[in-house]
Amino acid sequence: AGTAKLDAFEWAADPDGDPNTVADVPDVINHSWGVKNASCIDVFYDFIDNLEALGIVNIFAAGNEGAQVNAIRNPADRALDSIDCFAVGNVNHTLVPPTISGSSSRGPSPCNGATKPNVCAPGEGIRSTVLNNLYGYNSGTSMAAPHVSGLVALLRQKNPNATVRQIKQAILTSAPDFGYALPNNTYGWGMIDCMAALNALAAPAATPNLRVWSFDHPAINPGDTVTAQVVVQNRGAASVNNVTGTITGTNPGLIVLDGAASFGTIAANATKTSTDVVSVIVRDTVSTGRLLSLDFQLAGTGYTTTAKLYFLVEPRSERLHANHTVNQVRWTVSNYGTYGLGSGMLFPLGGLGWQTLPSTANEIWESAFLLGRGTTQVSDGARCVAGEPDGDFRVAPDGNIVLSTPGAVAAQETHSVFDDSRAENPIGLEVVQQTYAFTEPANDDFIIIRYIITNRNGTAISGLRAGLYFDWDVVSYGVNAGGWDSGDSVLWTAYNSAGILSKYRGMKVLEGPVVSAFTADASETNYYTGGLDNGWTEAEKWAALLSGFTTADTFKTSSIDLMQVLAAGPISLAAGQSDTVAFAVVAGQTLGDLTANADAASAIYRQAIGGCCIGIRGNVNGDSEEKLSIVDVTYLVSYLFKSGPAPVCPEEGNVTGDAAGSTNLLDLTYLIANLFKAGPDPVSCSVTTK
């Protein structure tokens, strides 16, 4: 439970986690699943294309939506040509001629009107495994698709070197028509015929076909020397003599000591271990989790091909999570932008969710980090249109989550690194994520999460927004009110019991500034419709990041299921430049408790984490939005003339930025000129972050 389909695709490309081995790579993947209400949305297509580029055939159930047109499920709905995203319909094979099942989804493709399904196969009353180690009978396209996957295995047995396209074409062109006018949008190109497909596929050519089979070596750490034999397989139908292997490529992280290996003669369908070893030094400057490679040329009499040798530096980057457990609130964070991971959540992976002691009940259904630039460019860990986590964030080298108890400034801290390279349309960002939990009584009702965002895409970025998303289910999902407290800049959700609000939970931007506080009825945002889960689109996520404060007062007395996004920005980053966004996630019994705890989070963030001066000078009252206003003028007047409290950060009181660093009448004059007479902006802080 909880495994995302996108993660399953990634696992299937390398099940044993060793990129040098090929025995684990499947010939075919059967997909007896499909996503409804997601017609032609590109969530899975790139993953499928990448798997098939590795030689893995993918077979999909068409769906069980019956005789309505355009009913093929995603991703089986794509139809770039007659074999793309190979979709299988369901026929009752006991009838003469075989007849389509009433439940089998029909075409054409809703994407471009092309013919779907591709073929049909028996799917009525099929004996199969069922729960509890038993057998039973089931019907549907999920029963039909495995017949085609089994046929792929037979075809690969006949010709291991056949391409994905050749295998699909053999199946498609050999299907009998049984008197139907084919192809059509009910049967596709017809019901499969295994013997005809085998006859249609050419036997392997009488030529060699060499590839690296394995490169077995101990775990690699930075600074290690890797010395190992190479195993080569000949998948071809002819032997090759005098086979040698030579490292021909270079890699800045590797030093080749001995890059030559000999294999002698490798017979058809045989594997051979080199008689000598290759030896390579992994530089001690290489980051852990990196996958390095070198070109490895295989040559024999009359034959040459180029393969690769891979060097995976331990510890490998892994999707991991950590639990904050030291104060009055508990929260599970991950190194891929999806949080909570608790029982009953959308993505349950053994986490705690969010707990507010003394109760250990989970109070959220979903929580995630979002980065966006527009309707088609959002990178996030929230659910996608397929109804599962988007999986846009990849754990970066040296990015495994590290939990420290105690940490440098807090009783418990985590550190991790991820980037958005897995997104459909990556922005090109790397994110260092840091979280903090404190145990002092004044600071034990919140957890701080901080993101240091770096532009790695080589060109300038503007208009970026960073948001934290929560679907709070305080007590129960259907009895929540929520709103925006502008005085303390807190976005809150609370339990509504017959009009009495309690158990407040919320978020505050600690370093930003705040640009949007979005609250919505979850059932009205295409989050789900009538109980039918159809995910959350990129455009909807961007709308949440862009919404401003238009929903601030809409749900303050509601008693429904709510979702919220608190966003900071807009952020502009030159190539290689970094900026910081930080949030506090806070709990309180009343709204007063919540805002007091949020203020405490702001204070300790400035004192212990973010540096007391963030952004520009002049924010003498210390509000987290870094906005200069008449409040700052009043605060400064009170300090200078009425012995009022000193600026929260001395550097922020030095509005002019003079070398003396003191706060005086000149700073007050400078601030007034900026606010009321279009005077120059206060200069930037000399200290930005710790």
N, C-alpha and C positions, 0 to 999 in steps of 0.2 A: 504494500500500500504506500502511496505517496511518490512512487517513481514516475517522473515525467516522461512522456513519450519521446521528447527530444533527447533526454538523457539516454533512453533506450537505443535510439538511433546511434548515438555516439558510442555507446558500449558495443553495439553490434559490429562496428568497424574494426574493433580490436578487443575481442572478449577477454583475452588473457593479459591485456595491459602491456604487452611487449611488442613494440612496433617492428621488431626484426623477424618475428614468427609469422607464418602465413597459414599454418595448419588449422588455426582457430577461426579463420575468416570464413563465414558461411557462404555456401553457393546460392542460397535463396533464403529470403525472409518472408514468412507468411504474415499478413496484416489482417487479421479477422477483427477489425475495428474501423471506425470512421466517425468523423465529427459532423453532426447535423448543424444546420443554420450557420454554416461557415463557407458558403459556396465561393470557391475560387480565391479565397484569401491565402496569401503565400506565407504559411507558417512552416509547412513541412517540405515544400518542394525542393529547396536547396539541399536539405539533408538527404532526400531521396536521390537527387542527382549525384551527390558526393558518394553515396554508397554504391550506386551503379557504376560510377567511374572506377571503383575498386573491383568491379566484376561481380557484384552481388545483385542478383535478380530480386526485385520486390513485387509481390503479388498482393492485391487489395480486394477485400470484400466490397461489393458495390453499394451495399446498404439494403435495408428491409422496409423501405417506405412505400412499396407497392406500385400501383399502375400510374401514379401521377408523374408528369413529365419533369425533366430537369431535377430528378430526385437523387442523383448519384451523390454520395457523401464525399466530403473532403478528407483525404487528398486524392481519392480515386477519380474526382471530377475533372482533373486537369487532362487536356487532350490536345497537346501540341501536334501529335501525329497519331497514327493508328496503334502505337504500342506504348504510349506514354502513360505512366501511372496505371499499370495494367489492372483493370477492374473486372471482377468476376461476378456474373449473375447466377441465379439459382434456378435449376430446372428439376422437375420431377422426372427422373430417368426411368421410372417404371411404366410410364405411359408411352404409347406408340402413335406418332413420333414423340420424343421427349418434349415436354411442354413447360413453359416458363411458370414459375411459382407466382401466385397472386401477390406475394409480399416482396418479390424481388424488385429492387429499384430500377427504374427505367431512365434512359437518356432522353434527349441528347445532353451533352455536357452543358451545364449552365454557364461555363466560361466562354465558349466560342461557338456553341451549337454543333460541335463535331459529334460523331457517333460514339455512344457509350451504352452498355458496357463493352469491354473488348471481346470477351468470350463468356460462355456459361459452362457450368459443371454441375454434377449431381449435388443437391443440397437438401433434399426432402427425406426425413427419416434416416439420418446418417448415424451409425453407431460410433460413439466417441467416448472419451473419458469425461467423467463428471466429478463433482466434489466428493471428498472422502474416499479416494482411491477406488472408485466404482466406475462402471460403464453404463451408458444410457444412450437414448436416441434424441437427436436434436435436428432442427431444420433452420435454414436461413443461408444467406450468402456467406456467413462465417463458417458454415460447413462446406460450402462449395469451393471457396478459395483454397483450402488446403489440398484439394484434389489437383489443382493447377500447380501448387508449390511442389507436390510430390512428382508431378510430371517434369518440372524443372530439374529435380534431382536426377531423374532418369536420363534426361538429355545431357546433363553435365557428366554423368557416368560414361555416356557414349563419347562425348567430346569435351574433355576438361578445358580445352582452350577456346571453346565457343564464346563469343561475346554475348553480353546481355541482349543486344539487338538481335543477333542471330537466333538466340533461344526463343525470344518472344515471337519473332517472325515465323519460326517453325511451328509454334503452337497455333498462331493466328491463321496461317495459310493452309493448315491441314485440317481445320475443323469442318466436318461435313455440314451440308445445309439442310438435310432432312426435308427438302421440299420448300423451305422458307426462302423468301427473297432476302438475301443477306448481302452486306451487313445492314442491320437495322438497330433501332434504339431499344429493342426488347432483348434480343439474343446476341447483339454485337455481331461478331464474325462466325458465331455458331458454338455448338457444344464441343468440348475438346475430344480428340481421338488420340490416345497415347501412342498406338502403333504407327499411325499416320505421321504424327509429329516426329517420332524417332526416325522414320524413313525420310522425312523432309530435312533433317539436320545432317549436314555433311560430316563425314568422319574427319578426325584430326589430320592435318597435313603431315606428310612424312618429312618433317623438319624438327630440329631440336628447339627447345623453349626453356631457357635457363632462368632461374630466379633464386634469390637468397631465401633459404628455407628457415634458417635460424642463425643467431650469433650469440651464443650462450656465454655469459660472463657474470661475475659477481656484481652486486649492487654498486653503482658508481656514485662517488662523492667528489666534490670539487678537489682538484689536486691529484686524483687517482691516475694511475697508469692502467689502461685496459688492455689486457693481453688475452686473446682467445682465438679459437679456430672458427672458421666459417663453414656452414653447411649449405650446400647448393642443391636444388632440385631441378631435374629435367622433366618438365611436363609434356615435352614433345614426343613425337612418334619415331624419332631417330636419335641415335647416339651421337655424341660429339667427343672428339679426341683432343688431348693436350690442353685441357681446360686450365686457365689461370684466372686469378682475380687480382685486380690492382686498384688501390685507392687513387683516384685521379682528381678528386675535388679537394677543396680547402674549406676550413671553417675557422673563424677567428678565436673560437673557444677551444680549439683542438690543435695538438701538435702530433703529426704522424711520425712515429719512429720507424716502423716497418709496415709498409702498406701492400706487400705482395703475398699471395697465397697460391698454392698449386693443388689441383684436384685430379689430374690424369684424365682417364676416360670416364664419362658419365653416360650410362646407358639410358635408353628411353624409359620413362616412368620410374626413374631411380633417384636416390639422393646420395650425396657424396660429401664427406667431411674433408676439409683441407689437410694436407700432410704437415703444414706448418701453421704459424700463427701470424695474425696482424697485431700490431702494438701501437697504441695511441695514448697520449697524455691529455687529460682533461684539465685545462688551466684552473688554478685555484681561485681565479676571479669570476668564474662562471656562477650564476645564480642557481640555487636549488630549484628543482622543478622544470628546468629547461630541457627541451628535446633538441639535441644537436644531430646533424647528419653529415655524411660524406658520400660523394659519388663513388661507386665501386664497379669498375668495368670488368665484365665477365667475357672472356674470349677463348675460342677454341679453333680447331681447324675449320676454316670457312664460316665462322660464326662469331658475332660480337653483339653484346647488348650491355646496357648500363642499368645497374641496380643501385641500391643505397644501403649503407650501414647506419644504424641509429644508436645514439648514446643518450639515454635518459638519466639525468642527474637527480639523485635522491636528496631529500625526500621529494617524491613527485607531488605536484600540485593536486590537491584533492578538495572536493566540496565537503566542508566540515561545518559543524556548528558548536557553539559554546553557550553555557547557561550562566546567567548572572543570578547569584543565589545569596548574596551577603547582606541585603538590606530588606526593607519592607515590601519592595516590589521585585518580582522575578520575571525575567524575559530571556528568551533564547534568540541569539543573533547568529548569523552565518557569514561566510565569506563569499556569498554570491547574491546578496541583496534581497533575500527572502527570509522573513523573520517569524518567530513564534514556533512553527513546526510542531505544534502540540496536538494532543488527542482531540479529535473532532474538528480540526482545522482543514482547510482546503488541501494543505500539503503536510500531512502528519509524518514526521520522521523522528519521533522520540523526544522532541523538545518539550519545553514547559508551556509554550504559548506565552500569555501574560498573566501573572498571578499577583493579586494584592492581598498580602497576609492580613489577618490570620487565615483567610480562605485560600485554598490551593486550587480552586476551580479556574479553568482557563477562561479569559474574558475577551478573546479576539478570535475571529474566524480567518482573517488574513492580514498580513502586514508586509510592507515592502518598500524599497527605495526606487525612486524614479528620476531619470534625467531626460530632458526633452528639449528639442529645438523647433518642432513643428508637428503637423498632423501625421507626417510619415516618418518622423525620426524621433522615436522615444525608445530609450533603453531602460529596462526595468526588471524587477524580480516579481512583479505582480502577475496575476493570471492573464492569459492571452485569449484570443477568440476560440481556441481549442478547449477552454475551460480548465487550464492547468498553468503552472508557473511559466512565464515567458522564457526564462532561462537565458536572458540576454547577456548576463555577466559571466565571464570566464575567470577562474582563479588564476592570477598572474604568477609568474615565477617569484619565489620567496613570499607567496601570498597566503600560505596556509594559516588558518586562524590560530593565534597564540593567546591562551588565557593565563593571566598573571594574577596571583593572589598572595600577597598584595602586589599592586602595581606601583609605578613611580610616583603617582600623585593620588591615586584612589585605592580603596580597599580591594577592588577587583577591576581589572582592565582587560580588554582584548585588542589585538592588532591583526589586521589582515589587508590583503591587496587584491583587487580584481579590476578587470577592464570590460569594455562593452563589445568586444570583438565577436561575440556570438549573436548579436542583434541582427535583425533582418537588414537594417540600414544603419550600421555603426556610426556613432558620432566621432569616435577616435579618442576616447577618454580612458585614463587610468585613475583609479580611486583607491586611496589609502583610507581604510575605515578604522576608527578607534572608538571604543566604548568604555564608559566609566560608571562604576557603582560605588557609592560612599556609604559608610556606616554611622557617621555622626548623626545624632537625633534630628538636627536641623536639615540634614541632607540625605535622609534615607528613604524618601518617597519619590525618587526619580532616578532615571538612568539617562546619561548623556551619550549621544552618538554623534560622532564628528567625521566629516568627509573632507579629505584634501584631494581636490580634483585637478588633474594635470592633463593638458591638451597634448596628445601624442599623435595627432593626425597630420602634422606638418604644415597646416595652414591655420589662419586665425579663425576663431569661433566667436560668434556673438549671439545674443538672445537666449542663452542657455538658462534653463530653470531646473532646480533640484528640489525634489519633494519627498516627503515621508508620508506613506499611506497606511491608514489603519481602518479596518472594519471591526469596530468594537462591538462586542455582544455582552454588554454589562448586565449581568443577571440572566437575560435572555435576549435573543436578537430582535424580537419584535416589540420591545418596550423601552426604546431609547429616544432621548431628546438630544439635541446637539446644537452648538452655535459658536460664535466668535466673541470673546471678551476683548474689546478693543483697548480697554484701559491697561491690561497686562499682556496683550497680544497672545492670548491662549486660545487655541481651538479645542473645544471640549465636547465630550459625550457623557451623558449621565443616565442613570436608571430612573424611569418615570413611573412612579407608583401612584396612580389615580391623581396625577397632577403634582405630586410631591417629588422633587428631584433629589437624588442622593447618589453616592458612589461615582463621583466625577473622575473621568479619565481624560487626559488631553496631551497636547503637544505645544511646544513653544520653540520658535527659532532663536537660538542663542547667538549665531553669527550668520548674517544673511546679506541683505535685509529681506524682510517678509514681503512677498509679492502676491500671494494668493492664499486664501483660507477657504477651501471648498468643502461643502457638506451637501450630501444628496441622499434622497430616498433610494436605497440600493435597487429597488425594483423598477425605478423609472429612469435609470441611466444605461439601459441595455446591459446592465450587469447580470441580471437574469430577468426573464420575462415569463410571467405566469408559472414560475417554478421550473421553467426549462432553461437550464444553464447554457448560455451561449457566449460567455466570456466577456472580455473588456477590450475594446478596440484601441488601436494606437491613437486615433482621432479623439476618442473619449478621454484617454489618459492626458493628452495634450490639453484638452478643454479644461480638465480639472486643474492642471498646472497653471492655466492661463486665466482662470475664472475671476481673479481678484477677490472682492469681498461681497459679491452680489448675493450670495446665499447666507450671509452672516446671521440674519434674523429669521430665516424661513422655518427652521426646525427647532426653535428654542422651547417649544411646548409640545412637540410631537411625541408620539408613542409608536415608533415604527423601527424598521431595520435601516441603519444609517451607514454610510461610508464617508471617509474624510481624507483630504489631502492638504497638507500644509507645505507651502513651497517658498523657496528663497530665490532671488535673482532680480533682474536678469544679469547674467554673468558673461563677460567678454574675456577671452583668453587668447593671447598670441601663441604661436607655436612654441611648445615647451613650457608655457607659463602655467602656474598653479593658482588656485584660489580655494578658500575654505568655507564650508557650510556646516553648521552644527545645530542639533535639535536636543531638547530635553523631552523625554516621555515621562509624564507625571501622573500621580494619583492623589486624590483627596476626597474626604467624605462630603464636603460642601464645596461650592464654588470658591468661597473665601479660602478654604484649605488649599484648593488646587492652585489658585493664583499665588498664594504665599509660597507654596512649594516650588512653583515655576520661578518666582523671583529669587528664591534661594539657589536654584539651579543656575540662573544668570550670574549671580554673585560668585559662586564657586567656579564657574567656567572662566570668568575673567581673572580670578585670583590664581587658579591652579592649572588651567589648561590652555586657554586661548590667548593669554596675554591681556593686560588690562586695557590696552589701547588697540582697538580693532577698526581698521578703515581710516577715517579722518578724525582730526582733533575737533573738539567743540561739543561733543556729546557728553557734557559734564554730568548730566543726571543718570547716565549709564543705561539708558533703555537699549534693548537688544537690537532694535531695528536700525541703529546708527543714523537716525533722522535728527537733523538740527531744527529746533523749533523755539517758539517763545518760552516754552518750559525751560529750555537750557539757559536762556537769558535770565529768567526769573531765578533759577537755581544759582547762577553765577552772581547776580546782584545780592541775593541773600547771603552768599558766602563772603563776598567782599565787604558788605556794609552792615550786615546784621548778625554776624557770627553764625551763619547757617552751616550746614554740613559741607565738608570739602568735596570737590569733584571725586566721583567714584574712582577715577584713575587720574593721578596727578598729571600725566602726560596729556590727557584729554582736556584738562584745564588750561594748558599752555596752547591756546588757540592759534597764536601767531607762529608757534614753532621756533621761538627764539632760543638761542643757545643757553641762556640762563635757566630755562625750564620752569620758571616760576609762573604763578597765576596772578595777574594784576589787572588794573583798570584798562590797560592797552588791549588785553585779551577780550574784555567785555566790549570795548569799542569796535574791535575787529569783528566780533560775532554779530553785533547789531548791524554793522555795515553790510555784512553778508546777507543777513535775513531781510533787511528792510530797504537797502539802498543798492542792491546788486553789486556789493563789494566782492572782493576775491574770496574763493573758497578757502577754508582752513587747510593747512598743509597736511599731507599724509603722516601717519604715525611712523616714527622711526623703529618702533617695535610692533610687529604685527601678530606673530604667534609664538608660542613656546614650543 
